[in-house]
Amino acid sequence: MTHQSTKPIRSPAIGQRIVSLRYETQVGIQKEVRPVIGGLRVVSVAVLLCVATLSAGLAQSIEIGANLGLTRTSFGGDGDLGSQTGFSIGVVFGYNLSRLLAVRPEIAFVRKGAGYGTAYLAPYIDPITRNVIEERHEYSVDLDYLELQVPITVAVPTGRSGAVKPRFYAGPAVAFETGCETETVIHLDVYSGTTWERLASETNVLTADCGGAYRRVDFGVMFGAGVGVVVGGGAITADIRYNLGLMDIYEGTGTVRNRTLQVLVGYVYHLSR
């Protein structure tokens, strides 16, 4: 009895498709990783400059604190999208390099996103009650990020007392998406078919995961102004800043970039002087 060994036969078309899939996967990974590496390089340079300056003995004090506040966010790019309100809560580390210059790295949880507008459906008549029903849908998306900001801060001299300390700042920011959710708010208004009197109103909210529609990493620049009021061993702070996203975060067609206005209050404590 003779035994014949059989080997799986792979057609040239299948082999070419496998090679094509490998190439597409490599290209996709490179597109995702390249912006991340670029953003992290900028942040790393800022942090290394801070560490180098500290090691040179120029640091006069170190601060640590926290802040929280509201955000007004929207999308820049293609189309005219509405804005919506979010929130931010973060931890601040301050390194005073001199009397007027400081680096203040900050790690914050920030909710961003935008309103996609309202769609008005054509009124229709209930076949049983003969009432007229009007329906409108409001669309929005919420993007949650863990964001690292590394601003360089320049203080404004205010005299000998220094109880009130204004400052201006700017620097890079890199954000990592932690969650994404779309929301559809459905409004129903019921009117009498004869008198047009409003009989009832109803609102329903539908939410869904974004399903990978937005990229997981964003990179941009932030700039703003703030003031600190000396209280005890630290200072109460108030800030207003703008975060300009530089990356296209949408996976589909069109361009979408984050735009965020933040208003924050907080407290920082001086660890050393």
C-alpha angles and dihedrals in degrees: 000000000000124000121213120202117221124208125198111257116221117195119228089242092058091048092051090049091052091051090048092051091049091051093048091049092050092048091049092050091048091051091052097043100042096068091044092053091047093051094046091050091057092047091046092053091052092049093047091051089053093049093046092051092048092050089052089063098247096120114108100182145355124222135193128186149129138245140188137185150128131298131206107205138182141156124260124202128053118018133010109277127179127243130241139192123257137157142242134204123179152158121242129206115191126197112187107207094181139343091287106021128071144156115223113187111193133191114198143168105230130183113212135166141111145248114254094203136249130296119205114207121210112266114255136192123242104236092216105041096024088224120145116242124201119195132189132176127210117200129200142154129217119206118190118202140183099217132194116202124184108188126177107225127209116194124214114232111242105175136269100314095055092189091139116044118188118192143178126210147174137177149131126300130196121189132194118204114237098174144359129195135172120213130201117190112198117201119194123190120186120204132184111259091221108035098024088228115155107249103176145351129207135183126197128183123209121189131186139173115262090236097219095309091135130052117253097230131053130184129193148131129268131200136172150124136259146170134221125206113202112239121168112313094345143017141265108235135204123187141178118193143163125221116204113197113215100187129081100240098184119098094202133064119306131038124280124179129175120249116187133179114192131194111190141178126190150135131252126195123211109232095184140004 
